[in-house]
Amino acid sequence: DEAPLVMGGEDFAYMLLERPGAYILMGNGDTAAVHHPEYNFNDAAIPAGVSFWVELAESRMPAA
């Protein structure tokens, strides 16, 4: 499923002008937004994030 489009004011776009990349939005539950004083990172999201990066790295590795 695709995430809804957001109009965030992130400076990451400037980095993408110099190098290819992607901005990944991962779900973190129903908590306050990042940079909000009441934001509380959901540690249960860590395995999903790790799995994403492992699968990405493995997909870029040559077949053995």
N, C-alpha and C positions, 0 to 999 in steps of 0.2 A: 504494500500500500504506500502511496505517496503522501507525504506530510503536506498540510496546507501551506500555501505560500505565505511568507512573512516579510515585512518591510523593516527588518532590523537595521540598525545603524552600525553594523560591525565593520571595522577597518580591514578585515581579512581580504576583502575584494582587491585592495591595493597590492597585497602579496601575490594574488592570482594574476596580476598584470605582469609579474616578473617570472613566475614559475607555475606550471600546471598544478592543480590541486582540487580539493573539494572541501566544502564546509559540511560537517556531519551534525545533524540535529538528532540527539538521542532522547527518548522519553525518560523522565525522572519522576513520574507520578504527579500528584496534584499538590504541588508545593509552590511557594512564592517563586517568582522568576529570579534568575541569576542576577547578582548585584543588589538584590533587595535585602534589607536587614533581616527579614524572617526566612530567607532561603535556607533550606536544609537539604544537603545532598543525600540522596537515597542510596545507601551502600549496596542495596540489592540490585542496582543497575550495573554494578561493576562487571559481573560475569558476561552480560550482554555486550558491553563495550570491549572487553578482552576478546570475546569470540569474534566480533567484527574485525578487529585488527589482525588477529591470527589468520582468519580466512582470507583477508585481503593480502597479507604477506604470502600465504601459501599459494594463492592464485597467481602471484607474480613470479614465483620460483620456477625454474626449469624442471620438467618432469625427470624423475630419477630413472 
